């Protein structure tokens, strides 16, 4: 089940500051994290779904690049976001 518009608005309100601020780095990282968690749960039951595995790896890479950018721009914000989203680093 894909993320709904209401759920996306809630994510961007919580992490991006406003539901209209969809370009914020923190909001995009939070959205990628939600999608990654959803696909990871799907792959636990469907181990041979190779197309979902590929999309998961691509999303993890995109999130990693955004996290690297955020760490360069705002180190304290980066650390706070990692704590809030429970991401290993």
N, C-alpha and C positions, 0 to 999 in steps of 0.2 A: 504494500500500500504506500503510495507516494505521500510526501508531506502536503498538507492542505495549506491553502492561502492563509487561513487564520493562524495556523501553527507557525508559518513563516513570519507573519506579522509579529507574533509573540516573541519569536527569537530575535528579530531585528529591534524590537522595542527594548528587550532586556539587554542585548549586547551592543547594538548600534546606536542607541539613544533615541531613535524615532523609527516608526514603522516605514517611513518614507526613505530613510537613510540606508538603502540597500547596498550602497557601495562601500560602506565602512569595512575596514579590514577585520575588526573584531566580529562583526555580524556575519561576514562571509565565512570566517573560520568556524564560528558556532554552527552555521548552516551545514558546512562540510562535515563537521563532527556528527551532527544528527544523521546525515545521510550515510556516513561511514558506519555508525552504530546500527542503523537499520539494515544495511547490506550485510554486515557481519552476522547479524542474527539470522538472516536468510541463508547465508552460506553454512551455518551450523547444521541446518537440516538438509540442504541441497549441496552436497560436497562437490558434485561434478558439474556445477553450473559455471563453466569457464568464462562466459561472457560477463557475468557478474563479478567474477574474480578479477578480470582485467579492469573493469570500471572501478572496482574498489581500489586497486593499486594506483590508478590514475588520480582518483580523488585524494588518496593519502599523499601523493606527490604534490598536488596542487595546494593542499593544506600545509604541507611542510614548507613550500616556497612562501606562502603567505605568512607563516609563523616566523620564518627567517627575516622577512621584510619588517614585520612588527618588532622583532627583537632589535633590529638596527635602528628603527625610528623611536621606539618607546620601550625601554627595557622593563620598567616597572609595570607598564600596562601588559606587556608580554607575560611576565611572571604571574600577574593577577589573573589573566585569562586562562593560563594553564591550570592554575589552582581551581578556578571556577568550573572548568570543563573536565577536570580530572584526566588530563592528557599526560602521558609519560614523556619525560624529556630528560 
